[in-house]
Amino acid sequence: MTRTALSTEHRPGATALPTPDLARLPAVTEALAARAAEHDHDASFPAEGFVLAHEAGLLTATVATRYGGPGAGLADTVRILRALGAGDPAVALVTAMTLFTHAAEARTPGWPPAAYAALLDASATGPALVNALRVEPELGSPVRGGLPATTARRDGDHWLLTGRKIYSTGAVGLSRMLVFARTDEDPVRVGSFIVRAGSPGLTVEPTWDHVGLRASRSDDVVLDSVPVPAGDVIALDEAGDIPGARPDPETGAWNALGLTALYLGVAGAARDWLIHFLHERVPTALGAPLATLSRFQTAVGEIETALFGADTLVDTLAARIDSGDQEAADRAGAAKVLGTRAAITAVEQAVALIGNHGLTRANPLQRHYRDVLCARVHTPQDDSVLLTTGRAALDRALDRTSAPKGN
């Protein structure tokens, strides 16, 4: 489906989007961290955190310049998400989904122009959060195949959506939900339907009771004949190849590296707390901080080295992708495996290093550990990446051995 690119002329007199100020990232991280434990404990949505992100221009950083935005690339995005992840990964995760949405629209316009203009108008005056709702109880994630059970039925100038989406991150705070659904037509078509918050028939059920990222409010969304204007659909096509079920390589790379940066931010916060603890902890028998012992110095060095390597890998690939390097985009999934494993291992090592203190609720390390474990559930998951990477390596070897030999 071809769309006409939206220009700034479609928003005459509109309020300008906030200008991103990356110099404010340390202050935003600190402010988010100050309330992260409270939101984790209560499993409450960190609404004030998104106000901070909005005021710093972070939620719309990836809006294209032709739409009046700053047009930030992946390199700036991973920097933003790493900083937010260090403060409150729930804020970071919903921000990531919003930034990815704007970035995808910047690369390949797919939204109806009027619908995207309305989103930008909302984004200019406050947090306008967006996420794609794709996972269902029976289907799981559509990246592993299958048609969604959520159905769209045409009724005059609207579609009526009925179904249930699970793990709908940030649902209670979303301005727009991109609901992946099938039509009741023959042949079936699938697409993402733009559902606005507060639509009739839309209910968010508070089902999220998770060990990690509790404040993300990844609840169930129930749709009971929710009306969507007939034109407010992205990529509505016949379902033969399940369009939209699997991301294109660049979209997949943004997802992989952006989320990896988020969890590296969590691991960085854990490392920073550990270092502070080791300087402050002075056992009576030792008479000096734990930080003076070579055993702890070596352990911190192990963590620091792993995180440095993972951060460098993510930053380097992100910059290469911004420059149009297709090979870097193809390697983003492997970088997610390496980066998230480094993040998880780093926090595990920190917990093991200090024993009970690491699992005490009064200390944030146990929260960082619970949160960083969530890195494993995001697409692309390790098994898919390793299968694809292994097959590609084996195919390359086969191509080399079967190539004709020169004289």
C-alpha beads as a LAMMPS data file, in Angstrom:
LAMMPS data file: protein, C-alpha beads

407 atoms
406 bonds

1 atom types
1 bond types

-500.0 500.0 xlo xhi
-500.0 500.0 ylo yhi
-500.0 500.0 zlo zhi

Masses

1 110.0

Atoms # bond

1 1 1 0.000 0.000 0.000
2 1 1 1.479 3.341 -1.068
3 1 1 1.087 6.356 1.187
4 1 1 1.725 10.008 0.476
5 1 1 4.411 11.274 2.809
6 1 1 3.129 13.740 5.391
7 1 1 4.907 17.090 5.352
8 1 1 4.909 19.891 7.898
9 1 1 2.401 21.670 5.655
10 1 1 -0.219 19.166 6.847
11 1 1 0.003 20.730 10.326
12 1 1 -0.426 24.469 9.747
13 1 1 -0.184 26.437 12.959
14 1 1 0.531 23.306 14.967
15 1 1 2.537 23.495 18.171
16 1 1 6.182 22.607 17.570
17 1 1 7.509 19.337 18.886
18 1 1 9.863 19.650 21.878
19 1 1 13.543 19.760 20.959
20 1 1 15.504 16.798 22.339
21 1 1 18.211 17.779 24.778
22 1 1 20.540 14.814 25.276
23 1 1 22.578 16.847 27.742
24 1 1 19.656 16.394 30.133
25 1 1 19.897 12.610 30.054
26 1 1 21.849 12.265 33.352
27 1 1 19.292 14.434 35.159
28 1 1 16.387 12.497 33.651
29 1 1 18.022 9.205 34.674
30 1 1 18.430 10.434 38.233
31 1 1 14.841 11.659 38.456
32 1 1 13.455 8.390 37.100
33 1 1 15.613 6.342 39.460
34 1 1 14.272 8.284 42.450
35 1 1 10.793 6.782 41.973
36 1 1 11.577 3.503 40.217
37 1 1 11.502 1.437 43.420
38 1 1 8.099 2.868 44.367
39 1 1 6.579 2.028 40.996
40 1 1 8.144 -1.440 41.063
41 1 1 6.742 -2.132 44.517
42 1 1 3.235 -0.942 43.621
43 1 1 3.309 -2.132 39.991
44 1 1 2.106 1.392 39.192
45 1 1 2.493 3.098 35.822
46 1 1 5.208 5.821 36.004
47 1 1 3.178 8.577 34.329
48 1 1 5.365 11.360 35.706
49 1 1 8.404 9.707 34.126
50 1 1 6.905 10.128 30.677
51 1 1 6.247 13.788 31.397
52 1 1 9.969 14.154 32.121
53 1 1 10.855 12.315 28.915
54 1 1 8.450 14.486 26.932
55 1 1 9.793 17.731 28.368
56 1 1 13.326 16.647 27.439
57 1 1 12.139 15.994 23.858
58 1 1 12.957 12.292 24.099
59 1 1 9.588 10.787 23.101
60 1 1 9.632 12.403 19.651
61 1 1 13.373 12.362 18.966
62 1 1 12.976 10.052 15.959
63 1 1 10.203 12.009 14.209
64 1 1 11.446 12.804 10.691
65 1 1 12.577 16.322 9.857
66 1 1 10.009 16.472 7.062
67 1 1 7.338 16.152 9.750
68 1 1 8.859 18.881 11.898
69 1 1 10.877 16.532 14.090
70 1 1 14.604 16.257 14.854
71 1 1 15.120 13.056 12.836
72 1 1 17.346 11.276 15.370
73 1 1 18.956 8.062 14.157
74 1 1 19.626 4.771 15.862
75 1 1 22.879 5.946 17.466
76 1 1 21.070 8.684 19.410
77 1 1 18.185 6.316 20.155
78 1 1 20.398 3.721 21.849
79 1 1 21.960 6.518 23.886
80 1 1 18.511 7.667 25.023
81 1 1 17.288 4.173 25.858
82 1 1 20.451 3.261 27.765
83 1 1 20.008 6.338 29.948
84 1 1 16.303 5.748 30.536
85 1 1 16.931 2.062 31.239
86 1 1 19.376 3.029 33.974
87 1 1 16.687 5.183 35.567
88 1 1 13.469 3.225 35.090
89 1 1 13.353 0.482 32.455
90 1 1 9.543 0.604 32.365
91 1 1 9.723 4.192 31.124
92 1 1 12.483 3.152 28.744
93 1 1 10.503 0.258 27.270
94 1 1 7.378 2.245 26.401
95 1 1 9.567 5.088 25.143
96 1 1 11.365 2.584 22.929
97 1 1 8.113 1.443 21.330
98 1 1 7.130 5.056 20.671
99 1 1 10.530 5.966 19.203
100 1 1 10.537 2.847 17.013
101 1 1 7.098 3.784 15.668
102 1 1 8.209 7.275 14.658
103 1 1 11.461 5.953 13.209
104 1 1 9.621 3.414 11.058
105 1 1 7.310 6.142 9.773
106 1 1 10.352 8.273 8.971
107 1 1 11.876 5.469 6.875
108 1 1 8.729 4.204 5.158
109 1 1 5.540 6.247 5.527
110 1 1 2.651 3.916 6.290
111 1 1 0.285 5.874 8.512
112 1 1 -2.696 7.670 6.966
113 1 1 -1.489 11.313 6.793
114 1 1 -4.341 12.732 8.882
115 1 1 -3.887 10.072 11.586
116 1 1 -0.160 10.724 11.864
117 1 1 -0.676 14.483 11.911
118 1 1 -3.097 14.029 14.804
119 1 1 -0.528 11.920 16.663
120 1 1 2.125 14.602 16.173
121 1 1 -0.261 17.301 17.387
122 1 1 -0.861 15.270 20.541
123 1 1 2.889 14.646 20.887
124 1 1 3.603 18.375 20.817
125 1 1 1.573 19.104 23.928
126 1 1 2.320 16.085 26.119
127 1 1 3.353 12.420 26.171
128 1 1 1.643 10.599 23.286
129 1 1 2.749 7.009 23.721
130 1 1 2.372 4.379 21.007
131 1 1 2.805 0.617 20.995
132 1 1 1.949 -2.242 18.667
133 1 1 -0.345 -4.839 20.259
134 1 1 0.433 -8.123 18.563
135 1 1 0.642 -10.994 21.059
136 1 1 -2.449 -13.120 21.755
137 1 1 -3.262 -15.990 24.146
138 1 1 -3.343 -18.673 21.431
139 1 1 -1.134 -17.109 18.772
140 1 1 1.749 -15.994 20.922
141 1 1 3.931 -13.623 18.906
142 1 1 3.150 -13.408 15.161
143 1 1 6.866 -13.501 14.316
144 1 1 6.652 -17.267 14.835
145 1 1 3.829 -17.592 12.328
146 1 1 0.051 -17.760 12.322
147 1 1 -2.884 -15.425 11.831
148 1 1 -4.192 -13.263 14.682
149 1 1 -7.549 -14.190 16.200
150 1 1 -8.423 -10.514 16.660
151 1 1 -10.915 -9.748 13.925
152 1 1 -11.885 -6.564 12.082
153 1 1 -15.397 -6.426 10.606
154 1 1 -16.368 -3.648 8.221
155 1 1 -19.379 -1.602 9.295
156 1 1 -20.015 1.362 6.993
157 1 1 -17.161 3.858 7.307
158 1 1 -15.563 2.017 10.248
159 1 1 -13.936 -1.252 11.135
160 1 1 -15.124 -2.951 14.319
161 1 1 -12.332 -4.789 16.170
162 1 1 -12.965 -7.717 18.508
163 1 1 -10.325 -9.776 20.317
164 1 1 -7.824 -9.884 23.151
165 1 1 -4.177 -8.838 23.213
166 1 1 -1.813 -9.902 25.993
167 1 1 1.496 -8.435 27.198
168 1 1 0.331 -5.028 25.970
169 1 1 3.162 -2.954 27.399
170 1 1 2.112 0.452 28.700
171 1 1 -1.534 -0.132 27.762
172 1 1 -2.988 2.103 30.487
173 1 1 -0.904 5.049 29.279
174 1 1 -0.983 4.629 25.502
175 1 1 -2.365 7.326 23.243
176 1 1 -2.466 5.019 20.222
177 1 1 -2.567 1.217 20.031
178 1 1 -1.545 -0.411 16.752
179 1 1 -3.675 -3.554 16.903
180 1 1 -2.565 -6.398 14.629
181 1 1 -5.761 -8.033 13.347
182 1 1 -7.325 -9.992 10.505
183 1 1 -10.404 -9.046 8.555
184 1 1 -13.461 -11.288 8.324
185 1 1 -13.254 -11.122 4.519
186 1 1 -12.563 -13.813 1.955
187 1 1 -9.696 -13.660 1.208
188 1 1 -8.512 -12.580 4.635
189 1 1 -6.430 -9.436 4.972
190 1 1 -4.228 -8.463 7.921
191 1 1 -2.922 -5.125 9.113
192 1 1 -2.381 -2.819 12.070
193 1 1 -5.473 -0.855 13.060
194 1 1 -4.943 2.486 14.814
195 1 1 -6.995 2.413 18.020
196 1 1 -7.156 5.570 20.128
197 1 1 -7.211 5.507 23.901
198 1 1 -10.707 5.765 25.310
199 1 1 -12.416 4.246 22.271
200 1 1 -15.828 2.634 22.956
201 1 1 -15.524 -1.082 23.654
202 1 1 -11.838 -0.846 24.665
203 1 1 -10.928 -2.257 28.095
204 1 1 -7.560 -2.682 29.804
205 1 1 -7.639 -5.594 32.250
206 1 1 -4.986 -5.349 35.030
207 1 1 -3.530 -8.830 34.554
208 1 1 0.189 -7.937 34.734
209 1 1 1.764 -9.586 37.795
210 1 1 5.346 -10.107 36.740
211 1 1 8.649 -10.563 38.507
212 1 1 10.387 -7.910 36.393
213 1 1 9.417 -4.608 34.766
214 1 1 6.375 -4.482 37.007
215 1 1 5.758 -0.796 36.291
216 1 1 5.466 -1.426 32.551
217 1 1 1.812 -2.423 33.062
218 1 1 1.895 -4.976 30.271
219 1 1 -1.758 -5.818 30.812
220 1 1 -4.393 -7.478 28.645
221 1 1 -6.350 -5.330 26.203
222 1 1 -9.863 -6.503 25.368
223 1 1 -11.576 -5.175 22.257
224 1 1 -15.349 -5.533 21.940
225 1 1 -16.452 -4.081 18.564
226 1 1 -14.031 -1.157 18.959
227 1 1 -14.648 1.300 16.087
228 1 1 -11.711 2.376 13.921
229 1 1 -12.168 4.757 10.957
230 1 1 -11.973 2.815 7.690
231 1 1 -8.796 4.574 6.596
232 1 1 -6.912 4.287 9.900
233 1 1 -5.105 1.076 8.995
234 1 1 -1.418 0.445 8.302
235 1 1 -0.404 -2.137 5.673
236 1 1 -3.753 -3.850 5.183
237 1 1 -2.956 -6.574 2.656
238 1 1 -3.865 -10.149 1.819
239 1 1 -2.619 -12.585 4.416
240 1 1 -0.666 -14.946 2.164
241 1 1 2.720 -13.850 3.510
242 1 1 1.353 -12.383 6.762
243 1 1 2.574 -8.831 5.970
244 1 1 3.733 -7.009 9.061
245 1 1 4.173 -10.217 11.036
246 1 1 7.938 -10.149 10.656
247 1 1 9.904 -6.900 10.623
248 1 1 12.118 -5.837 7.748
249 1 1 15.889 -5.993 8.510
250 1 1 16.255 -2.330 9.468
251 1 1 13.178 -2.331 11.699
252 1 1 14.461 -5.523 13.293
253 1 1 17.858 -3.914 13.853
254 1 1 16.332 -0.889 15.587
255 1 1 14.341 -3.201 17.834
256 1 1 17.306 -5.445 18.636
257 1 1 19.866 -2.740 19.369
258 1 1 17.462 -0.332 21.053
259 1 1 16.226 -2.918 23.528
260 1 1 19.736 -4.210 24.140
261 1 1 20.830 -0.681 25.045
262 1 1 17.908 -0.433 27.474
263 1 1 19.000 -3.548 29.380
264 1 1 22.625 -2.497 29.294
265 1 1 21.379 0.636 31.051
266 1 1 19.855 -1.573 33.757
267 1 1 23.134 -3.451 34.111
268 1 1 25.048 -0.173 34.256
269 1 1 22.850 1.011 37.123
270 1 1 23.497 -2.274 38.931
271 1 1 27.249 -1.866 38.444
272 1 1 27.127 1.708 39.757
273 1 1 25.219 0.665 42.873
274 1 1 27.644 -2.207 43.451
275 1 1 30.647 0.100 43.246
276 1 1 29.059 2.526 45.714
277 1 1 28.244 -0.366 48.071
278 1 1 31.808 -1.710 47.963
279 1 1 33.191 1.708 48.849
280 1 1 30.727 2.201 51.702
281 1 1 30.825 -1.298 53.215
282 1 1 33.535 -1.546 55.901
283 1 1 33.492 -4.900 57.753
284 1 1 34.772 -4.667 61.299
285 1 1 37.335 -7.431 60.822
286 1 1 38.746 -5.737 57.719
287 1 1 38.758 -2.139 58.914
288 1 1 38.684 -0.923 55.308
289 1 1 36.117 -0.775 52.489
290 1 1 35.480 -3.939 50.509
291 1 1 36.616 -1.968 47.466
292 1 1 40.203 -2.265 48.699
293 1 1 40.253 -6.058 48.341
294 1 1 41.708 -7.505 45.150
295 1 1 38.926 -10.110 44.923
296 1 1 36.291 -7.414 44.612
297 1 1 38.444 -5.309 42.321
298 1 1 38.842 -8.241 39.947
299 1 1 35.118 -9.002 40.024
300 1 1 34.223 -5.391 39.242
301 1 1 36.799 -5.448 36.472
302 1 1 35.077 -8.493 34.980
303 1 1 31.704 -6.707 35.018
304 1 1 33.127 -3.442 33.686
305 1 1 34.933 -5.157 30.839
306 1 1 31.859 -7.095 29.726
307 1 1 29.620 -4.031 29.776
308 1 1 32.211 -1.926 27.976
309 1 1 32.415 -4.497 25.210
310 1 1 28.636 -4.787 24.865
311 1 1 28.075 -1.028 24.926
312 1 1 30.766 -0.523 22.303
313 1 1 29.284 -3.206 20.063
314 1 1 25.803 -1.683 20.235
315 1 1 27.043 1.874 19.655
316 1 1 29.258 0.859 16.749
317 1 1 26.577 -1.134 14.955
318 1 1 24.009 1.631 15.520
319 1 1 26.305 4.201 13.902
320 1 1 26.983 1.859 10.990
321 1 1 23.265 1.276 10.457
322 1 1 22.685 5.044 10.424
323 1 1 25.243 5.234 7.619
324 1 1 23.344 2.622 5.584
325 1 1 25.493 -0.438 6.337
326 1 1 23.293 -3.450 5.567
327 1 1 25.759 -5.941 7.049
328 1 1 25.523 -4.120 10.386
329 1 1 21.721 -4.384 10.284
330 1 1 22.002 -8.103 9.578
331 1 1 24.259 -8.536 12.625
332 1 1 21.991 -6.676 15.049
333 1 1 20.277 -9.855 16.244
334 1 1 23.615 -11.414 17.145
335 1 1 24.527 -8.212 18.987
336 1 1 21.313 -8.531 20.997
337 1 1 22.285 -12.046 22.069
338 1 1 25.763 -10.911 23.120
339 1 1 24.613 -7.659 24.708
340 1 1 21.699 -8.998 26.732
341 1 1 23.739 -11.977 27.910
342 1 1 26.451 -9.574 29.061
343 1 1 23.868 -7.470 30.894
344 1 1 22.251 -10.439 32.633
345 1 1 25.586 -12.002 33.573
346 1 1 26.901 -8.714 34.947
347 1 1 23.962 -8.310 37.319
348 1 1 24.095 -11.991 38.302
349 1 1 27.779 -11.562 39.176
350 1 1 27.017 -8.474 41.239
351 1 1 24.343 -10.329 43.217
352 1 1 26.614 -13.319 43.797
353 1 1 29.472 -11.065 44.872
354 1 1 27.722 -9.510 47.865
355 1 1 25.347 -12.281 48.948
356 1 1 22.308 -11.325 51.036
357 1 1 22.740 -7.618 50.402
358 1 1 22.118 -8.258 46.717
359 1 1 18.738 -9.886 47.356
360 1 1 17.543 -7.530 50.086
361 1 1 14.460 -5.565 49.000
362 1 1 15.816 -2.386 50.577
363 1 1 18.629 -2.431 48.025
364 1 1 17.975 -1.854 44.290
365 1 1 20.213 -4.670 43.057
366 1 1 17.459 -7.286 43.359
367 1 1 15.164 -5.029 41.280
368 1 1 17.834 -4.585 38.617
369 1 1 18.258 -8.358 38.531
370 1 1 14.529 -8.983 38.083
371 1 1 14.304 -6.323 35.396
372 1 1 17.339 -7.402 33.403
373 1 1 15.999 -10.959 33.115
374 1 1 13.200 -9.565 30.935
375 1 1 15.776 -9.009 28.179
376 1 1 15.327 -12.644 27.205
377 1 1 11.682 -12.368 26.199
378 1 1 11.937 -9.694 23.535
379 1 1 11.980 -10.420 19.820
380 1 1 14.277 -11.566 18.355
381 1 1 14.747 -14.252 20.984
382 1 1 18.046 -16.067 21.305
383 1 1 16.933 -19.329 19.723
384 1 1 15.700 -17.574 16.559
385 1 1 18.874 -15.499 16.259
386 1 1 21.177 -18.480 16.775
387 1 1 19.258 -20.612 14.279
388 1 1 19.391 -17.903 11.600
389 1 1 23.033 -17.089 12.314
390 1 1 24.064 -20.738 12.299
391 1 1 22.300 -21.469 9.030
392 1 1 23.881 -18.429 7.400
393 1 1 27.354 -19.484 8.535
394 1 1 26.824 -23.031 7.273
395 1 1 25.505 -21.756 3.948
396 1 1 28.525 -19.505 3.518
397 1 1 30.847 -22.418 4.149
398 1 1 28.923 -24.522 1.621
399 1 1 29.146 -21.760 -0.965
400 1 1 32.908 -21.583 -0.505
401 1 1 33.444 -25.319 -0.836
402 1 1 31.205 -25.605 -3.907
403 1 1 32.702 -22.614 -5.716
404 1 1 34.685 -23.575 -8.849
405 1 1 38.429 -23.728 -8.273
406 1 1 40.768 -21.669 -10.413
407 1 1 43.623 -23.204 -12.385

Bonds

1 1 1 2
2 1 2 3
3 1 3 4
4 1 4 5
5 1 5 6
6 1 6 7
7 1 7 8
8 1 8 9
9 1 9 10
10 1 10 11
11 1 11 12
12 1 12 13
13 1 13 14
14 1 14 15
15 1 15 16
16 1 16 17
17 1 17 18
18 1 18 19
19 1 19 20
20 1 20 21
21 1 21 22
22 1 22 23
23 1 23 24
24 1 24 25
25 1 25 26
26 1 26 27
27 1 27 28
28 1 28 29
29 1 29 30
30 1 30 31
31 1 31 32
32 1 32 33
33 1 33 34
34 1 34 35
35 1 35 36
36 1 36 37
37 1 37 38
38 1 38 39
39 1 39 40
40 1 40 41
41 1 41 42
42 1 42 43
43 1 43 44
44 1 44 45
45 1 45 46
46 1 46 47
47 1 47 48
48 1 48 49
49 1 49 50
50 1 50 51
51 1 51 52
52 1 52 53
53 1 53 54
54 1 54 55
55 1 55 56
56 1 56 57
57 1 57 58
58 1 58 59
59 1 59 60
60 1 60 61
61 1 61 62
62 1 62 63
63 1 63 64
64 1 64 65
65 1 65 66
66 1 66 67
67 1 67 68
68 1 68 69
69 1 69 70
70 1 70 71
71 1 71 72
72 1 72 73
73 1 73 74
74 1 74 75
75 1 75 76
76 1 76 77
77 1 77 78
78 1 78 79
79 1 79 80
80 1 80 81
81 1 81 82
82 1 82 83
83 1 83 84
84 1 84 85
85 1 85 86
86 1 86 87
87 1 87 88
88 1 88 89
89 1 89 90
90 1 90 91
91 1 91 92
92 1 92 93
93 1 93 94
94 1 94 95
95 1 95 96
96 1 96 97
97 1 97 98
98 1 98 99
99 1 99 100
100 1 100 101
101 1 101 102
102 1 102 103
103 1 103 104
104 1 104 105
105 1 105 106
106 1 106 107
107 1 107 108
108 1 108 109
109 1 109 110
110 1 110 111
111 1 111 112
112 1 112 113
113 1 113 114
114 1 114 115
115 1 115 116
116 1 116 117
117 1 117 118
118 1 118 119
119 1 119 120
120 1 120 121
121 1 121 122
122 1 122 123
123 1 123 124
124 1 124 125
125 1 125 126
126 1 126 127
127 1 127 128
128 1 128 129
129 1 129 130
130 1 130 131
131 1 131 132
132 1 132 133
133 1 133 134
134 1 134 135
135 1 135 136
136 1 136 137
137 1 137 138
138 1 138 139
139 1 139 140
140 1 140 141
141 1 141 142
142 1 142 143
143 1 143 144
144 1 144 145
145 1 145 146
146 1 146 147
147 1 147 148
148 1 148 149
149 1 149 150
150 1 150 151
151 1 151 152
152 1 152 153
153 1 153 154
154 1 154 155
155 1 155 156
156 1 156 157
157 1 157 158
158 1 158 159
159 1 159 160
160 1 160 161
161 1 161 162
162 1 162 163
163 1 163 164
164 1 164 165
165 1 165 166
166 1 166 167
167 1 167 168
168 1 168 169
169 1 169 170
170 1 170 171
171 1 171 172
172 1 172 173
173 1 173 174
174 1 174 175
175 1 175 176
176 1 176 177
177 1 177 178
178 1 178 179
179 1 179 180
180 1 180 181
181 1 181 182
182 1 182 183
183 1 183 184
184 1 184 185
185 1 185 186
186 1 186 187
187 1 187 188
188 1 188 189
189 1 189 190
190 1 190 191
191 1 191 192
192 1 192 193
193 1 193 194
194 1 194 195
195 1 195 196
196 1 196 197
197 1 197 198
198 1 198 199
199 1 199 200
200 1 200 201
201 1 201 202
202 1 202 203
203 1 203 204
204 1 204 205
205 1 205 206
206 1 206 207
207 1 207 208
208 1 208 209
209 1 209 210
210 1 210 211
211 1 211 212
212 1 212 213
213 1 213 214
214 1 214 215
215 1 215 216
216 1 216 217
217 1 217 218
218 1 218 219
219 1 219 220
220 1 220 221
221 1 221 222
222 1 222 223
223 1 223 224
224 1 224 225
225 1 225 226
226 1 226 227
227 1 227 228
228 1 228 229
229 1 229 230
230 1 230 231
231 1 231 232
232 1 232 233
233 1 233 234
234 1 234 235
235 1 235 236
236 1 236 237
237 1 237 238
238 1 238 239
239 1 239 240
240 1 240 241
241 1 241 242
242 1 242 243
243 1 243 244
244 1 244 245
245 1 245 246
246 1 246 247
247 1 247 248
248 1 248 249
249 1 249 250
250 1 250 251
251 1 251 252
252 1 252 253
253 1 253 254
254 1 254 255
255 1 255 256
256 1 256 257
257 1 257 258
258 1 258 259
259 1 259 260
260 1 260 261
261 1 261 262
262 1 262 263
263 1 263 264
264 1 264 265
265 1 265 266
266 1 266 267
267 1 267 268
268 1 268 269
269 1 269 270
270 1 270 271
271 1 271 272
272 1 272 273
273 1 273 274
274 1 274 275
275 1 275 276
276 1 276 277
277 1 277 278
278 1 278 279
279 1 279 280
280 1 280 281
281 1 281 282
282 1 282 283
283 1 283 284
284 1 284 285
285 1 285 286
286 1 286 287
287 1 287 288
288 1 288 289
289 1 289 290
290 1 290 291
291 1 291 292
292 1 292 293
293 1 293 294
294 1 294 295
295 1 295 296
296 1 296 297
297 1 297 298
298 1 298 299
299 1 299 300
300 1 300 301
301 1 301 302
302 1 302 303
303 1 303 304
304 1 304 305
305 1 305 306
306 1 306 307
307 1 307 308
308 1 308 309
309 1 309 310
310 1 310 311
311 1 311 312
312 1 312 313
313 1 313 314
314 1 314 315
315 1 315 316
316 1 316 317
317 1 317 318
318 1 318 319
319 1 319 320
320 1 320 321
321 1 321 322
322 1 322 323
323 1 323 324
324 1 324 325
325 1 325 326
326 1 326 327
327 1 327 328
328 1 328 329
329 1 329 330
330 1 330 331
331 1 331 332
332 1 332 333
333 1 333 334
334 1 334 335
335 1 335 336
336 1 336 337
337 1 337 338
338 1 338 339
339 1 339 340
340 1 340 341
341 1 341 342
342 1 342 343
343 1 343 344
344 1 344 345
345 1 345 346
346 1 346 347
347 1 347 348
348 1 348 349
349 1 349 350
350 1 350 351
351 1 351 352
352 1 352 353
353 1 353 354
354 1 354 355
355 1 355 356
356 1 356 357
357 1 357 358
358 1 358 359
359 1 359 360
360 1 360 361
361 1 361 362
362 1 362 363
363 1 363 364
364 1 364 365
365 1 365 366
366 1 366 367
367 1 367 368
368 1 368 369
369 1 369 370
370 1 370 371
371 1 371 372
372 1 372 373
373 1 373 374
374 1 374 375
375 1 375 376
376 1 376 377
377 1 377 378
378 1 378 379
379 1 379 380
380 1 380 381
381 1 381 382
382 1 382 383
383 1 383 384
384 1 384 385
385 1 385 386
386 1 386 387
387 1 387 388
388 1 388 389
389 1 389 390
390 1 390 391
391 1 391 392
392 1 392 393
393 1 393 394
394 1 394 395
395 1 395 396
396 1 396 397
397 1 397 398
398 1 398 399
399 1 399 400
400 1 400 401
401 1 401 402
402 1 402 403
403 1 403 404
404 1 404 405
405 1 405 406
406 1 406 407
